[in-house]
């Protein structure tokens, strides 16, 4: 599993129209009200695991507090999940030594590179969940198949593996990097200024994928 690389020269972000900026403000308010509480609870579940071994197990198996697999990892085949679990359990010492999210994410990429069927979203989510237990979180917004569409619509260089918070529209900079990842993924279809009613759609993080 490889994450797309990027050109060292980032494109200048496209100027958003006033109506698009208003849409973005609405999207952020919707995220804070409807999605953030669930996202906070998800990470708290991993943070509260009794030890790192348990956190790695829950993250590798993508299990929530009801001991059911997260909806956006349900398509991953059981043998793939079990192989990932075996590898990550054997890598606990390396995981424990990670001092920041960047090193943890790179380790996840390396260790799971030869596991067929994991995908970028699984690698990112697993790193984020284990990171919650370690107390390390992203400082940049990591891109994967689900977030690149949103990044492109904001005029960002989606060829990069991650984007700096400072390159985002000011409104998005009020969120944490992993929350921006959520927004880019869940609301990517609304970034083009479409006049769809956000209130009419059931919002679930499992849209990301």
KAWO-V38581 format. One line per field, one symbol per residue. ss: DSSP state (H for helix, E for strand, L for the rest). burial: + if it has 24 or more other ideal C-beta (glycine too) atoms within 12 Angstrom, else -. A space follows every 10 residues. Layout:
ss: ???
burial: ???
This chain:
ss: LLLLLLLLLL LLLLLLLHHH HHHHHHHHHH HHHHHHHHHH HHHHHHHLLL LHHHHHHHHH HLELLLLLEL HHHLLLLHHH HHHHHHHHHH LHHHHHLLLL HHHHHHHHHH HLLLLLLLLH HHHHHHHHHH HHHHLLLLLL EELLHHHHHH HHHLLLLLLL LEELHHHLLH HHHHLLHHHH HHHHHHLHHH LLLLLLLHHH LLLLHHHLL
burial: +-+------- -----+---+ --++++++-+ ++-+++-++- -++-+++--- -+--++++++ ++++----++ -++--+---+ +-+++-+++- ++--+--+-- +--++++++- ++--+--+++ ++++++++++ ++++-+++-+ ++++++++++ +-++-+++-+ +++++-+++- ++--++++++ ++++++++-+ +------+-- --+-+++++
